[in-house]
């Protein structure tokens, strides 16, 4: 196939020719590397759904052609590739390339009470036959030994990725443990820029994905080196429909050009209609309130009963978003 849509959008963004239609949306369906058997969610009888339900939603979203990237575990990427899902698709398959301990979320586990330890399950030689793109994630703690170990592991990965012919985008989590610094977002932005400064353009991530830390933090990092450091946001928990649409609206306003959402898509009333609502909100310049109302209209037309009534789904439940509306 000729160049996929993702690469055309990245080229437009780097050239300074961005329009809202160029905004990149990735569906993060790599939850099985974090939540194990909890990943597909619960069925009506209270039991956990099988993994096949999760993969069926990957296929559904891919075939909708509304996302640009489908991020998966290597095992899911192999399954969908073997079924020919991406053979004639404009959607780019991507694989989670590392699984540091801060995403280990087993029931009863306590791993997240500790700072992350670097760890990678996927072998790059196995990734390349199904995807030439993957995600690598790091977390900065303002702890010299931990952060140095994290960056050493990342440097080893970059060398291995070059040899395997695998591109990557970089995810930078907010820590789940306390960090000793006055303004975390400022520390985090500096840590990211410093870590990437010594990398050749041949080794650098094709874009960055991080938490939305508010307008000031987003605008600062998104405007720092926009031709070489394309900034994107991660989604976090499911929340309300308006949470999702307000997050993507605010982030794009302040310079984000990518959104990688997982639970906000999968746990919606309908994953495809949710992604459609995200696109509509950006491309038609709707408010999050207008976008939520249009989403509920789409649900009604499709005969889908929403989990929340419109009044409840219009609530913004995330404090950071509320404070900046």
C-alpha positions as CSV (number, residue, x, y, z in Angstrom):
1,X,0.0,0.0,0.0
2,X,1.1,3.6,-0.6
3,X,1.9,5.9,2.3
4,X,-0.8,5.6,5.0
5,X,-2.9,8.5,6.4
6,X,-0.8,8.7,9.6
7,X,2.3,9.6,7.7
8,X,0.5,12.2,5.5
9,X,-0.9,13.9,8.6
10,X,2.5,13.9,10.3
11,X,4.1,15.5,7.3
12,X,1.4,18.2,7.2
13,X,1.8,19.0,10.9
14,X,5.6,19.2,10.6
15,X,5.3,21.5,7.6
16,X,3.1,23.9,9.5
17,X,0.1,23.1,7.4
18,X,-2.1,21.6,10.2
19,X,-5.9,21.7,9.9
20,X,-8.3,20.1,12.4
21,X,-8.8,17.3,9.8
22,X,-5.1,16.4,10.4
23,X,-5.6,15.7,14.1
24,X,-4.3,12.2,14.8
25,X,-6.5,9.9,16.8
26,X,-5.2,6.6,18.1
27,X,-7.3,3.9,19.8
28,X,-5.3,2.4,22.7
29,X,-6.4,-1.2,22.8
30,X,-3.3,-2.4,24.6
31,X,-5.0,-2.8,28.0
32,X,-4.3,-6.5,28.3
33,X,-0.7,-5.6,29.0
34,X,-1.9,-3.7,32.1
35,X,-5.2,-5.1,33.4
36,X,-5.0,-8.8,32.4
37,X,-8.4,-10.5,32.4
38,X,-10.2,-7.3,33.5
39,X,-9.4,-5.7,30.1
40,X,-12.5,-6.6,28.1
41,X,-14.8,-5.4,30.9
42,X,-17.8,-7.2,32.5
43,X,-20.7,-8.8,30.7
44,X,-24.3,-8.3,31.8
45,X,-24.1,-11.4,34.0
46,X,-21.2,-9.9,36.0
47,X,-18.5,-12.1,34.5
48,X,-15.5,-10.8,32.7
49,X,-15.9,-10.9,28.9
50,X,-13.5,-13.0,26.8
51,X,-10.5,-11.4,25.1
52,X,-12.3,-11.9,21.8
53,X,-14.8,-9.2,22.7
54,X,-11.9,-6.7,23.1
55,X,-10.4,-7.7,19.8
56,X,-13.8,-7.5,18.1
57,X,-13.9,-3.9,19.1
58,X,-10.5,-3.3,17.6
59,X,-11.8,-4.7,14.3
60,X,-14.9,-2.6,14.5
61,X,-13.0,0.7,15.1
62,X,-10.4,-0.1,12.4
63,X,-13.1,-0.8,9.8
64,X,-14.8,2.5,10.7
65,X,-11.7,4.2,9.3
66,X,-12.1,7.0,11.9
67,X,-8.8,6.4,13.7
68,X,-5.3,6.7,12.4
69,X,-3.5,4.2,14.7
70,X,-4.7,1.0,16.5
71,X,-2.4,0.3,19.4
72,X,-2.3,-3.3,20.6
73,X,-0.4,-5.9,22.5
74,X,1.8,-8.0,20.2
75,X,-0.5,-11.0,20.7
76,X,-3.5,-8.9,19.5
77,X,-1.6,-7.4,16.6
78,X,-0.6,-10.9,15.4
79,X,-4.2,-12.1,15.7
80,X,-5.6,-9.1,13.7
81,X,-2.8,-9.2,11.1
82,X,-3.4,-12.9,10.5
83,X,-7.0,-12.1,9.9
84,X,-6.1,-9.5,7.3
85,X,-7.7,-6.6,9.2
86,X,-5.0,-4.1,8.2
87,X,-4.2,-5.5,4.7
88,X,-6.1,-2.7,2.8
89,X,-6.7,-0.3,5.7
90,X,-5.5,3.3,6.1
91,X,-5.2,2.6,9.9
92,X,-1.7,2.0,11.1
93,X,-1.2,-0.9,13.4
94,X,1.1,-0.3,16.4
95,X,2.4,-2.4,19.3
96,X,3.1,-1.6,22.9
97,X,6.9,-2.2,23.0
98,X,7.5,-2.0,26.8
99,X,5.4,-2.6,29.9
100,X,7.2,-1.0,32.8
101,X,5.8,-1.9,36.2
102,X,3.7,1.2,36.6
103,X,1.1,-0.2,34.3
104,X,0.8,-3.6,36.0
105,X,-2.7,-3.4,37.4
106,X,-3.6,-6.9,38.5
107,X,-6.5,-7.2,41.0
108,X,-5.0,-7.1,44.5
109,X,-1.7,-5.9,43.1
110,X,0.3,-3.2,44.7
111,X,3.0,-2.6,42.1
112,X,1.7,1.0,41.4
113,X,2.5,2.0,45.0
114,X,6.2,1.9,43.9
115,X,8.0,3.9,41.2
116,X,8.2,2.1,37.9
117,X,10.8,-0.5,37.1
118,X,11.8,-0.7,33.4
119,X,10.5,-3.9,31.7
120,X,9.8,-5.1,28.2
121,X,7.9,-8.2,27.2
122,X,7.6,-7.8,23.4
123,X,10.6,-8.9,21.2
124,X,11.2,-6.4,18.4
125,X,12.1,-9.2,16.0
126,X,8.6,-10.5,16.5
127,X,7.0,-7.1,16.3
128,X,8.4,-6.1,12.9
129,X,6.5,-8.7,10.8
130,X,3.1,-7.2,12.0
131,X,3.9,-3.5,12.6
132,X,6.7,-1.1,12.0
133,X,5.4,1.3,14.7
134,X,5.2,0.9,18.5
135,X,4.8,2.8,21.7
136,X,7.6,3.0,24.4
137,X,6.7,4.5,27.7
138,X,8.7,6.2,30.4
139,X,8.1,8.1,33.7
140,X,10.2,10.8,35.3
141,X,10.4,10.9,39.2
142,X,13.0,13.6,39.8
143,X,15.1,10.8,41.3
144,X,18.6,10.6,39.9
145,X,19.1,6.8,40.1
146,X,15.5,5.9,38.8
147,X,15.5,8.4,36.0
148,X,19.0,7.5,34.8
149,X,18.0,3.8,34.8
150,X,14.8,4.7,32.8
151,X,16.8,6.6,30.2
152,X,19.4,3.9,30.0
153,X,16.7,1.4,29.2
154,X,15.2,3.8,26.6
155,X,18.6,4.2,25.0
156,X,19.0,0.5,24.7
157,X,15.6,0.2,23.2
158,X,16.3,2.9,20.6
159,X,19.4,1.0,19.4
160,X,17.5,-2.2,19.2
161,X,14.6,-0.6,17.4
162,X,16.9,0.8,14.7
163,X,18.2,-2.6,14.1
164,X,14.7,-4.1,13.9
165,X,13.4,-1.4,11.6
166,X,10.7,-0.3,14.1
167,X,9.6,3.3,14.6
168,X,8.2,4.5,17.9
169,X,6.2,7.2,19.6
170,X,7.1,8.1,23.2
171,X,4.6,8.0,26.1
172,X,5.5,10.0,29.2
173,X,3.3,9.2,32.2
174,X,2.6,11.4,35.2
175,X,4.0,9.5,38.2
176,X,1.5,7.7,40.4
177,X,3.7,8.3,43.4
178,X,4.7,11.7,45.0
179,X,7.4,13.6,43.2
180,X,9.5,16.2,45.1
181,X,9.3,19.3,42.9
182,X,7.3,22.5,43.1
183,X,5.7,22.5,39.6
184,X,5.6,19.0,38.3
185,X,4.5,20.0,34.8
186,X,7.5,22.3,34.4
187,X,9.9,19.6,35.6
188,X,8.3,17.1,33.3
189,X,8.4,19.3,30.2
190,X,12.1,20.1,30.9
191,X,12.9,16.4,31.5
192,X,11.3,15.4,28.2
193,X,13.0,18.1,26.1
194,X,16.4,17.4,27.7
195,X,16.0,13.6,27.1
196,X,15.3,14.1,23.4
197,X,17.8,16.8,22.7
198,X,20.7,14.4,22.2
199,X,18.8,12.1,19.9
200,X,19.4,12.1,16.1
201,X,16.3,12.7,14.0
202,X,16.7,9.1,12.8
203,X,16.1,7.8,16.4
204,X,13.6,10.3,17.7
205,X,10.0,9.3,18.4
206,X,7.6,10.3,15.6
207,X,5.4,12.0,18.3
208,X,5.1,12.4,22.0
209,X,2.1,11.3,24.1
210,X,1.7,12.6,27.7
211,X,-0.9,13.5,30.2
212,X,-2.8,16.8,29.8
213,X,-1.4,18.9,32.5
214,X,-3.4,22.0,31.7
215,X,-3.2,24.9,29.1
216,X,0.1,26.4,30.2
217,X,1.9,23.1,30.3
218,X,0.5,21.9,27.0
219,X,1.1,25.2,25.1
220,X,4.7,25.3,26.4
221,X,5.7,21.9,25.2
222,X,3.6,21.9,22.0
223,X,5.2,25.2,20.9
224,X,8.8,24.3,21.9
225,X,9.8,22.5,18.7
226,X,6.6,21.7,16.8
227,X,8.4,20.6,13.6
228,X,10.3,17.9,15.5
229,X,8.3,17.3,18.7
230,X,4.7,16.7,17.9
231,X,2.8,16.7,21.1
232,X,-0.2,14.4,21.9
233,X,-2.3,13.5,25.0
234,X,-3.3,10.4,26.7
235,X,-6.9,9.8,27.8
236,X,-6.8,8.4,31.3
237,X,-10.1,6.9,32.8
238,X,-13.4,6.6,31.0
239,X,-15.3,9.6,32.5
240,X,-18.3,11.1,30.8
241,X,-18.7,11.8,27.2
242,X,-18.3,15.5,27.9
243,X,-15.0,14.8,29.8
244,X,-13.7,13.1,26.7
245,X,-14.8,15.8,24.3
246,X,-13.7,18.7,26.6
247,X,-10.2,17.1,27.0
248,X,-9.6,16.7,23.3
249,X,-11.0,20.2,22.6
250,X,-8.8,21.9,25.3
251,X,-5.7,19.9,24.3
252,X,-6.0,20.7,20.6
253,X,-6.7,24.4,21.4
254,X,-3.3,24.6,23.2
255,X,-1.3,22.8,20.6
256,X,-1.8,19.0,20.9
257,X,-2.1,17.3,17.6
258,X,-2.6,13.7,18.7
259,X,-4.9,11.9,21.1
260,X,-4.4,8.4,22.2
261,X,-7.5,7.3,24.1
262,X,-8.3,3.8,25.4
263,X,-11.0,3.5,28.0
264,X,-12.7,6.7,26.8
265,X,-13.4,4.9,23.6
266,X,-13.8,1.3,24.6
267,X,-16.2,2.0,27.6
268,X,-18.3,4.5,25.6
269,X,-21.9,3.5,24.7
270,X,-20.5,2.8,21.2
271,X,-16.8,3.1,20.4
272,X,-17.2,4.1,16.8
273,X,-19.8,6.8,17.6
274,X,-17.5,8.1,20.3
275,X,-14.6,8.5,17.9
276,X,-17.0,10.1,15.4
277,X,-18.0,12.6,18.2
278,X,-14.3,13.4,18.8
279,X,-13.7,14.1,15.1
280,X,-16.9,16.2,14.8
281,X,-16.0,18.3,17.9
282,X,-12.6,19.2,16.4
283,X,-13.4,19.5,12.7
284,X,-16.7,21.4,13.2
285,X,-15.3,23.4,16.1
286,X,-18.1,22.4,18.4
287,X,-18.1,23.0,22.1
288,X,-17.9,19.9,24.3
289,X,-21.6,20.5,25.2
290,X,-22.6,20.6,21.6
291,X,-20.5,17.5,20.8
292,X,-22.1,15.6,23.6
293,X,-25.6,16.4,22.5
294,X,-24.8,15.4,18.9
295,X,-23.4,12.1,20.2
296,X,-26.6,11.4,22.1
297,X,-28.5,12.1,18.9
298,X,-26.3,9.6,17.1
299,X,-27.0,7.0,19.8
300,X,-30.8,7.5,19.4
301,X,-30.6,7.2,15.6
302,X,-28.6,3.9,16.1
303,X,-31.1,2.6,18.6
304,X,-28.6,2.5,21.4
305,X,-29.7,3.3,25.0
306,X,-26.9,5.3,26.7
307,X,-25.5,4.3,30.0
308,X,-26.1,7.9,31.3
309,X,-28.9,10.2,30.5
310,X,-27.9,13.4,28.7
311,X,-28.0,15.6,31.8
312,X,-25.5,13.3,33.6
313,X,-23.3,12.9,30.5
314,X,-23.0,16.7,30.1
315,X,-21.2,16.8,33.4
316,X,-17.5,17.6,33.4
317,X,-16.1,15.5,36.3
318,X,-12.4,16.2,35.9
319,X,-11.2,19.1,38.0
320,X,-8.4,20.2,35.7
321,X,-10.8,20.4,32.8
322,X,-13.4,22.3,34.8
323,X,-10.9,24.9,36.0
324,X,-10.0,25.7,32.4
325,X,-13.4,26.0,30.7
